[in-house]
Amino acid sequence: MSSNETTYKIQVMREILAKKLTRPVVGSLVGCVHCGMCNDACHYVITHPDDPKMTPSYKADQLRKLFKYNFDWTGKAFPWWVGAKEPISDADLDALKDIAFGTCTNCRRCTLNCPMGVDTATLNRLMRGLLSAVGVMPEGVRVVSKDQWEIGNQMGVLKEDYLDTIEWMSDELVNEVGDPNARIQIDKPGCDVIYTINPREAKYDPRTIAAAAKIFWAAGESWTMPSEGWDQTNFGLFSGDDQLGGAAAKRVYEKMKGLDAKLLVISECGHGYRSTRCEGPNWAGIDQDWNMESSVFTMLRYLKEGRIKVDPTKLGKRVTYHDSCNLARSCGITEEPRELLRAVTTDFVEMTPNRAENYCCTGGGGAMSMSEYTPRRLRSAKVKADQIVATGAKVVVTSCHNCVDGLSDLIKHYKLGCEVKQLVDLVADALVIEECAVMKKPKVVVEMPKPALPLHGRRILVVDDEPDVRTFLRTVLEDAGAEVSEAADGDQAIAAARAGKPDMITLDLSMQGKDGIEAFAELRSDPGTRDIPVCVVTGHPEFRKVIYSRAVPPPEGYMDKPVRDEELVDNLRRIFELRNHKAHA
């Protein structure tokens, strides 16, 4: 890249910073006395004690240098004394990217513990915004931001796939409760409630949609889901891009006004709640004249009003609660989740510390999209892992989808032997249907023989380094009757294949550690595993030539991500049928 282009980028950063120098920002820029009290609050510092670059003050100092160099009189008079400096090369910009995106989840715990009230997380988000504006960001951030700009949601879920998922969940719910009125309505005008979700629910965890629908049905709620503007999450909060933040929020608001709903209910997502209810109106530049609330408040209100009833003995396991950074520290939501949790469980124990002092799950700030920082992130997760172990809980409950992913990742990494659930899951499972306010008389249902599931009894090993993808594939395959095991990299896949001899392997190609291409070649070269059929499931179509050019038999199947559930099941079923046909030929 030419020096002229680098100079232009720095000039753009300088101009944007000038517009962002509000009183709170300048107060945080000049207020730090470098006392070090924030250090003990940061999970990165605690787990990297010998690296001074992990300290919150060091991270914020990178923006202070730029501020002092261009806008503060001390930087102009004594630049060597106050450390006034600005980046001068691409290497400098890359170093800033690594600090702003790779060493901080913007959890704001350091802010809470600063005696001077310095909001380091705000400064770090501002630095991210300056870098994003000139195209300097992790590739994962670039992809997610592009999807939210162009497709309308941060996971690139197509409208038809979203609607198919809602219809699928709707059919399952109607079959479960035996009431056609339980069907999920799309774009129904004039409802009391419009329900928005995290795209992760539509793509990887649709059961949470069905769980929420079951609760709305049991409460007799007048509600609908929108066909567009349904993504209440907002990657602008993570990237620092206020324009993206405003555009994403406006989509939700316009759909709500278009459907003439009275209340916007936001599914359990920490940054989705913060960005939609607290930050979005500012980014979008609009006056908020409607009501919004977290689904946690909605479910608790239904309980208090007697619109739903629950049986707290159904779970039967010890649970603990993880406070989402955005809900607890940034939005003050700490007691309502606990009140709801105590109503649906019998053995609840607190983490220490908790509430606003709780440690980050390490998946916040968009960290789950930045695979290059995964080793550092998981090392910092040791703090949270120790918190969980100390509770003795078998279920970690949280009200945030980012936290679900972050916690699931660290639980597997540190082999904690527990699971993660959300409050919507627990409330839906604990519902006492026969006592619900709108329960209809049970229909007489003639039991028909159930058709055999297409993958009944098949043992399938799912190999992918993304927890969300593994969860999605496991759910789809188990619903089709398969027994599913998982592996997160090539080495785990080879070990699991040798030990368990699965009937099929679904294999991602681009993974941390030993990638899928290497693992595939090794599986095919091993007499003990070479006959196991492999279906490649990858987001990198350009690897097709690589995998088929290997000096080993090619895979039995190949699918490009994102995959549709019915296509996945049908593809694997056909592979099994073809092998059976060849075996009997």
Buried (B, 14 or more C-beta within 10 A) or exposed (E): EEEEEBEEBBEBBBEBBEEBBEEEBBEBBBEBEEEEBBBEBBBBBBBBEEEEBBBBBBBBBBBBBBBBBBBBEEBEEEBEEBBBBBBEEBEBBEBBBBBBBBBBBBBBBBBBBBEBEBBBBBBBBBBBBBBBBBEBBBEBBBBBBBBBBEBBBBBBBBEEBBBBBBEBBBEBBBEEBBBEEBBBBBBBEEBEBBBBBBBBBBBBBBBBBBBBBBBBBBBBBEBBBBBBBBBBBBBBBBBBBBEBBBBBBBBBBBBBEBBEBEBBBBBBBBBBBBBBBBBBBEBBEBEEEEEBBBBBBBBBBBBEEEBBBBEBEBBEEBBBBBBBBBBBBBBEBBEBBBEBBEBBBBBBEBBEEBBBBBBBBBBBBBBBBBBEBBEBBBBBBBBBBBBBEEBEBBBBBBBBBBBBBBBBBBBBBBEBEBBBBBBBBBBBBBBEBEEBEBBEEEEEEEEEEEEEBBBEEBBBBBBBBBBBBBBBBBBBBBBBBBBBBBBBBBBBBBEBBEEEEBBBBBBBBBBEEBBBBBBBBBBBEBEEBEEBBBBBBBBBEEBBEEBEEBEEEBBBBBBEBBBBBEEBBEBBBBBBEEBEEEEEE
